[in-house]
Protein backbone atom coordinates (compact mmCIF):
# COMPACT_ATOMS: atom_id res chain seq x y z
CA UNK A 1 0.00 0.00 0.00
CA UNK A 2 1.42 3.37 -1.02
CA UNK A 3 2.03 5.97 1.68
CA UNK A 4 -0.31 8.99 1.55
CA UNK A 5 1.00 12.06 -0.22
CA UNK A 6 2.09 14.96 1.94
CA UNK A 7 1.93 18.75 1.78
CA UNK A 8 4.02 21.40 3.53
CA UNK A 9 2.43 24.86 3.70
CA UNK A 10 4.75 27.77 4.42
CA UNK A 11 2.87 30.68 5.98
CA UNK A 12 0.05 28.37 6.97
CA UNK A 13 -2.08 30.76 9.07
CA UNK A 14 -3.41 32.96 6.25
CA UNK A 15 -6.99 32.55 5.04
CA UNK A 16 -5.85 31.13 1.71
CA UNK A 17 -3.43 28.73 3.39
CA UNK A 18 -6.16 27.40 5.69
CA UNK A 19 -8.41 26.73 2.71
CA UNK A 20 -5.57 24.98 0.90
CA UNK A 21 -4.87 22.80 3.94
CA UNK A 22 -8.53 21.78 4.19
CA UNK A 23 -8.75 20.94 0.49
CA UNK A 24 -5.57 18.87 0.38
CA UNK A 25 -6.37 17.23 3.71
CA UNK A 26 -9.78 16.18 2.41
CA UNK A 27 -7.98 14.68 -0.60
CA UNK A 28 -5.95 12.46 1.71
CA UNK A 29 -2.71 14.43 2.00
CA UNK A 30 -0.77 14.41 5.25
CA UNK A 31 -0.26 18.03 6.28
CA UNK A 32 2.72 19.95 7.66
CA UNK A 33 1.87 23.51 8.73
CA UNK A 34 4.67 26.06 9.14
CA UNK A 35 4.36 29.61 10.41
CA UNK A 36 5.27 32.10 13.10
CA UNK A 37 2.20 31.75 15.35
CA UNK A 38 2.45 28.28 16.85
CA UNK A 39 -0.72 28.69 18.91
CA UNK A 40 -2.72 29.47 15.76
CA UNK A 41 -1.09 26.57 13.93
CA UNK A 42 -2.02 24.14 16.71
CA UNK A 43 -5.64 25.36 16.68
CA UNK A 44 -5.80 24.91 12.91
CA UNK A 45 -4.18 21.48 13.17
CA UNK A 46 -6.77 20.32 15.70
CA UNK A 47 -9.56 21.55 13.43
CA UNK A 48 -8.04 19.84 10.39
CA UNK A 49 -7.67 16.51 12.17
CA UNK A 50 -11.40 16.56 12.93
CA UNK A 51 -12.44 17.82 9.48
CA UNK A 52 -10.22 15.61 7.36
CA UNK A 53 -9.10 12.72 9.60
CA UNK A 54 -5.57 13.23 8.31
CA UNK A 55 -2.25 13.53 10.15
CA UNK A 56 -1.16 17.13 10.79
CA UNK A 57 2.12 18.43 12.21
CA UNK A 58 3.08 22.00 13.15
CA UNK A 59 6.45 23.68 12.67
CA UNK A 60 7.86 27.08 13.61
CA UNK A 61 8.93 29.24 10.66
CA UNK A 62 10.49 32.69 10.53
CA UNK A 63 10.90 33.23 6.81
CA UNK A 64 13.31 36.12 7.43
CA UNK A 65 15.68 33.91 9.45
CA UNK A 66 17.52 32.24 6.58
CA UNK A 67 19.77 30.29 8.94
CA UNK A 68 16.73 28.42 10.34
CA UNK A 69 15.36 27.22 6.98
CA UNK A 70 17.43 24.06 6.68
CA UNK A 71 16.47 23.11 10.24
CA UNK A 72 12.78 23.36 9.39
CA UNK A 73 13.20 21.01 6.44
CA UNK A 74 15.35 18.62 8.47
CA UNK A 75 12.72 18.21 11.20
CA UNK A 76 10.10 16.88 8.80
CA UNK A 77 9.59 13.16 9.29
CA UNK A 78 9.56 12.62 5.52
CA UNK A 79 10.17 15.23 2.86
CA UNK A 80 6.81 16.38 1.44
CA UNK A 81 5.57 15.65 -2.06
CA UNK A 82 4.24 19.21 -2.45
CA UNK A 83 5.31 22.51 -0.89
CA UNK A 84 3.06 25.57 -1.06
CA UNK A 85 4.51 28.96 -0.19
CA UNK A 86 1.71 31.23 1.05
CA UNK A 87 4.06 33.62 2.87
CA UNK A 88 3.30 37.27 2.29
CA UNK A 89 3.16 40.76 3.73
CA UNK A 90 1.07 43.54 2.18
CA UNK A 91 1.54 47.09 3.43
CA UNK A 92 0.13 50.44 2.36
CA UNK A 93 2.37 52.17 -0.18
CA UNK A 94 2.26 55.48 1.67
CA UNK A 95 3.46 53.70 4.80
CA UNK A 96 6.26 51.99 2.85
CA UNK A 97 7.32 55.30 1.31
CA UNK A 98 7.52 56.89 4.75
CA UNK A 99 9.19 53.94 6.51
CA UNK A 100 12.25 52.41 4.86
CA UNK A 101 12.31 49.55 7.38
CA UNK A 102 8.74 48.59 6.51
CA UNK A 103 9.48 48.73 2.79
CA UNK A 104 12.52 46.51 3.38
CA UNK A 105 10.42 44.05 5.39
CA UNK A 106 7.87 43.88 2.58
CA UNK A 107 10.66 43.06 0.12
CA UNK A 108 12.29 40.46 2.34
CA UNK A 109 9.04 38.78 3.37
CA UNK A 110 7.60 38.50 -0.14
CA UNK A 111 10.82 37.75 -2.03
CA UNK A 112 14.09 37.18 -0.21
CA UNK A 113 12.89 34.78 2.49
CA UNK A 114 10.61 32.66 0.29
CA UNK A 115 13.22 32.50 -2.47
CA UNK A 116 15.90 31.27 -0.08
CA UNK A 117 13.64 28.63 1.44
CA UNK A 118 12.21 27.39 -1.87
CA UNK A 119 15.70 27.12 -3.32
CA UNK A 120 16.53 24.66 -0.52
CA UNK A 121 13.27 22.81 -1.17
CA UNK A 122 14.11 22.62 -4.86
CA UNK A 123 17.54 21.12 -4.21
CA UNK A 124 16.08 18.36 -2.05
CA UNK A 125 13.29 17.57 -4.47
CA UNK A 126 15.75 17.52 -7.39
CA UNK A 127 17.94 15.04 -5.52
CA UNK A 128 14.86 12.85 -5.05
CA UNK A 129 13.78 13.32 -8.67
CA UNK A 130 10.18 14.33 -7.92
CA UNK A 131 8.03 16.94 -6.21
CA UNK A 132 5.91 20.03 -6.70
CA UNK A 133 6.65 23.58 -5.55
CA UNK A 134 3.75 26.04 -5.60
CA UNK A 135 4.41 29.73 -5.03
CA UNK A 136 1.56 32.17 -4.43
CA UNK A 137 2.55 35.39 -6.13
CA UNK A 138 0.28 38.25 -7.21
CA UNK A 139 -1.12 40.11 -10.19
CA UNK A 140 0.46 43.15 -8.50
CA UNK A 141 3.79 41.88 -9.83
CA UNK A 142 2.68 42.01 -13.47
CA UNK A 143 3.34 45.75 -13.69
CA UNK A 144 4.53 48.36 -11.22
CA UNK A 145 1.75 50.70 -10.16
CA UNK A 146 1.95 53.90 -8.12
CA UNK A 147 -0.54 52.56 -5.58
CA UNK A 148 1.52 49.53 -4.44
CA UNK A 149 4.92 49.45 -6.11
CA UNK A 150 6.87 48.18 -3.07
CA UNK A 151 4.65 45.12 -2.72
CA UNK A 152 4.36 44.82 -6.51
CA UNK A 153 8.12 44.91 -6.96
CA UNK A 154 8.59 42.14 -4.41
CA UNK A 155 5.94 39.98 -6.07
CA UNK A 156 7.40 40.68 -9.52
CA UNK A 157 10.71 39.40 -8.19
CA UNK A 158 9.05 36.33 -6.71
CA UNK A 159 7.29 35.59 -10.01
CA UNK A 160 10.62 35.86 -11.84
CA UNK A 161 12.30 33.64 -9.24
CA UNK A 162 9.64 30.94 -9.65
CA UNK A 163 9.98 31.11 -13.44
CA UNK A 164 13.73 30.65 -13.21
CA UNK A 165 13.42 27.84 -10.66
CA UNK A 166 10.87 26.13 -12.91
CA UNK A 167 13.31 26.23 -15.81
CA UNK A 168 16.22 25.03 -13.73
CA UNK A 169 14.34 22.07 -12.23
CA UNK A 170 12.33 21.07 -15.31
CA UNK A 171 14.71 18.26 -16.25
CA UNK A 172 14.83 16.84 -12.69
CA UNK A 173 11.19 15.78 -12.41
CA UNK A 174 10.29 18.70 -10.13
CA UNK A 175 7.34 20.87 -11.12
CA UNK A 176 7.16 24.55 -10.11
CA UNK A 177 3.84 26.38 -10.37
CA UNK A 178 3.12 30.11 -10.00
CA UNK A 179 -0.29 31.15 -8.67
CA UNK A 180 -1.73 34.65 -9.12
CA UNK A 181 -4.97 34.83 -7.13
CA UNK A 182 -6.07 38.44 -7.76
CA UNK A 183 -8.49 39.75 -5.12
CA UNK A 184 -9.34 37.16 -2.46
CA UNK A 185 -12.02 37.58 0.19
CA UNK A 186 -10.14 37.14 3.47
CA UNK A 187 -9.81 38.97 6.77
CA UNK A 188 -7.04 41.07 5.22
CA UNK A 189 -9.45 42.44 2.60
CA UNK A 190 -12.55 42.59 4.83
CA UNK A 191 -12.63 46.41 4.82
CA UNK A 192 -12.06 46.75 1.07
CA UNK A 193 -14.81 47.28 -1.49
CA UNK A 194 -13.89 44.44 -3.85
CA UNK A 195 -15.54 43.90 -7.25
CA UNK A 196 -17.38 40.56 -7.03
CA UNK A 197 -16.49 39.53 -10.60
CA UNK A 198 -12.78 39.85 -9.83
CA UNK A 199 -12.80 38.43 -6.31
CA UNK A 200 -12.23 34.78 -5.40
CA UNK A 201 -13.19 32.97 -2.22
CA UNK A 202 -10.33 31.17 -0.42
CA UNK A 203 -11.97 27.82 -1.15
CA UNK A 204 -11.98 28.61 -4.88
CA UNK A 205 -8.27 29.43 -4.70
CA UNK A 206 -7.59 26.07 -3.04
CA UNK A 207 -9.63 24.19 -5.63
CA UNK A 208 -7.90 25.99 -8.52
CA UNK A 209 -4.45 25.21 -7.11
CA UNK A 210 -5.29 21.54 -6.57
CA UNK A 211 -6.68 21.12 -10.10
CA UNK A 212 -3.77 22.98 -11.66
CA UNK A 213 -1.22 20.86 -9.79
CA UNK A 214 -2.86 17.69 -11.08
CA UNK A 215 -2.55 19.11 -14.63
CA UNK A 216 1.05 20.32 -13.99
CA UNK A 217 0.22 23.86 -15.03
CA UNK A 218 3.06 26.39 -14.91
CA UNK A 219 1.23 29.67 -14.23
CA UNK A 220 -2.38 30.16 -13.24
CA UNK A 221 -4.62 33.14 -12.63
CA UNK A 222 -7.28 31.86 -10.23
CA UNK A 223 -9.89 33.95 -12.02
CA UNK A 224 -8.91 33.75 -15.71
CA UNK A 225 -10.21 37.26 -16.37
CA UNK A 226 -7.17 38.59 -14.52
CA UNK A 227 -4.88 37.27 -17.26
CA UNK A 228 -6.58 39.53 -19.79
CA UNK A 229 -6.86 42.49 -17.44
CA UNK A 230 -3.15 42.39 -16.67
CA UNK A 231 -2.28 41.88 -20.35
CA UNK A 232 -4.16 45.08 -21.17
CA UNK A 233 -2.45 46.92 -18.31
CA UNK A 234 0.99 45.78 -19.48
CA UNK A 235 0.25 47.02 -23.00
CA UNK A 236 -0.51 50.59 -21.95
CA UNK A 237 2.40 52.82 -23.07
CA UNK A 238 4.42 54.19 -20.16
CA UNK A 239 3.81 57.82 -21.12
CA UNK A 240 0.08 57.23 -20.56
CA UNK A 241 0.36 54.72 -17.74
CA UNK A 242 2.29 57.11 -15.47
CA UNK A 243 -0.68 59.51 -15.54
CA UNK A 244 -3.14 56.86 -14.42
CA UNK A 245 -4.11 56.51 -10.76
CA UNK A 246 -4.28 52.73 -10.49
N, C-alpha and C positions, 0 to 999 in steps of 0.2 A: 504494500500500500504506500503510495507516494505521500510524503510529508506535505502539510498544507503550505501554500505560498504565504509569504510574509511581506509586510509593508512597514517602512520607517517613515514617519512624518516629522519633519523638522519645522518647528514653529507650530506645534500641534494644538495650541489653545485658541487660535482664531476661529471665527465662525465658519469660514470655508474649510479649514482643516478638520473641524469636528464633523462636518457633513461628509467629508472624504473618508474619515475614519469609520463612520457608520456604514457608508456604502460598501467599502472594501471588507469591513468586518462581516456584514451580512452576506457577502460573496464567499466567505470562508477563509479570508486572510487572517493570519496572526498579526497582531498590531504592536508596534513599538512607537510610543509617543515621546517626543523630545521637545523640551521648552524650558523657559526660565522659571515659571511658576509651578513648582512641584505639587502644591496643594490643589491647584486647578487641574493638573494632569491626573492626579489620583482620583479626583471626583469624576472626571470624564472617563477614566479607565473603569471605575466601578459601574458607571452607567452603561458603557459599551459591553461589559461582560454580561450584564443582564439582557441588553437589547439583542446582542448578536451571538451569545454563548461561545465567544472566541477568546483565546488567550491574549492578554494585553499587558505590556510592561511599560514602565515610565522611566525616563532618563533625563537628567539635568543637561541643559544646553545653553551656553552663552555664545551666540554666534560670533561675537566680537572678540572672544578669547581664542585666537587661532591655536594656541598651544594645547588647548583642551580637546580639540576636534578628534585627534587620533584616539584619545582615551574613550570618547563616546563610542566610536565605532568598535573599539576593542572589547567593550563591555557587553556587546550584543551576543546573546547565546549562539546565534547563527546569523551570518550576514544576510540581510534581507534581499528578496527578489526585486523589490521596487522601493525606491526612495522618492518621496515627494518633498520638495522644499517650498513651504508656505510661509517662510520668514519674510517679514516686511515691516517697514515703518513709513507711514505717510505723515507729513507735517505741512502746515500752511506755508506757502511760499514767502509771504511777508515775514513770518517768524524766522524762516531759514535765512532770508536776506539780512535780517537784523542780528542773527545769532550764528556766528561762524561755527561754533561747536555743534549746534543742532544740525546745521547743513552737513557737517562732516559725519555726524552720526547717521543721518539719512543715507549718505553715500555708503558708509561702511556696513550698515545693516542690510541694505538692499542689494549691494554688489560685492564688496570685498569679503565679508564673512561667508555668505553663501557660496561664492566662487571658490574660496579656499576649501570649504568643507566638501563641496561636490567634486572638486578635483580629486580629493582623497577617495571619495566614494567611487569615482570613475576608475581609478587605478586598481582598486580591489575587485570591482566587477570585471574589468578587463582581464585581470589575472585568472579569474574564474571562467571567463568566456561567455558570460550571460548576465543579464540584468536590465532594469529600466530605471532611468533617472528622469523625473518630472519636475521642471522648474516653473513656478507660477510667477510670470512676469506681468506686464501691463501694457495696455494700449497707449498709456502715457509715454512709453518709450519709443513709440513710432515716429514722433516728431516733437522737438522741443517747443513748449508753449510758455508764454509769459506767466501764465497762472500757476504753473507747477514745474518749473524747469529743473529744480534740484532733484525732486523725486523722479521726474521724467528722465533726467540724465542717468541716474542710477539704474533705472529699469532698462534704459537703452543699452547700458553697459552689460546688464545681466542677460538681456536677449542676445547680444553679440557673443557673450561668453558661452551661453548654451549652444548657439549655432556652431561655434568653433569646437566645443567639446563633442557635439554630435558628429562633426566631420572626423575628428581625431579617433573616436571610438567606433566608428561605423564598421570597420573591418574586424572588430574584436567580438562581435555578437552583442554589444551593449547598445541599447536604444535610448536616445535622449529626446525628450519631448518638451516643447515650450508651450505654455498655456497663457493666453491673454483673455482674462475674464470680462473686461469692461466693467460697468457698474454692477455691484453685487449688493443685495439687500442684507446688511449685517448691522451689528450694533455700531460699528464705526461710521456707517452712512445713515444712521437712524434720523439725524436732524437735517438731512439733505433732501431737496425736492428732486427726486430722480425720475427721469422719463420712463414710464413702464415698458415701452417697447425696446428700450436699450438696457434694461436692468434684469439681471438673473438672480434667482434664488440660490442660496448655497447648495441645496440639494441638486439643482440643475447643473451647477458647476461640477459637483462630484460625479454625477451620471455622465456628463460629457467627457470628463477626464478618463473615467473607467472605460467607456466605449472607445475612445481614441487610443488608449493604451493597447486594447485588444487588437486594434487595426494598425498599430505601430505608426501612427501619424507623427509627423515631425513638428508641426506648428498648428495650434488650433485657436480660433476665436470662439469662445463659448457661445456667444450669439453671433452667427455668421454675418449679420448686418454690419458689425464692427469692422470686418475686413474691408468692406467697401467704403465705409465712412473714413477710415484711416487712409485708404488709398487716395480718396479725394483730397483729404487734408495734406497729404504728402505732395500732391501735384500742384498745390497752390504756389505760385512764384513767391519767392522770399520778399520781394519789394511790396507785395500786397499782404502777405501773411503777417509781416511785422506790424501792420496797422490794425490787425484784427484782435479783438479782446476775447480770446478763447484760451 
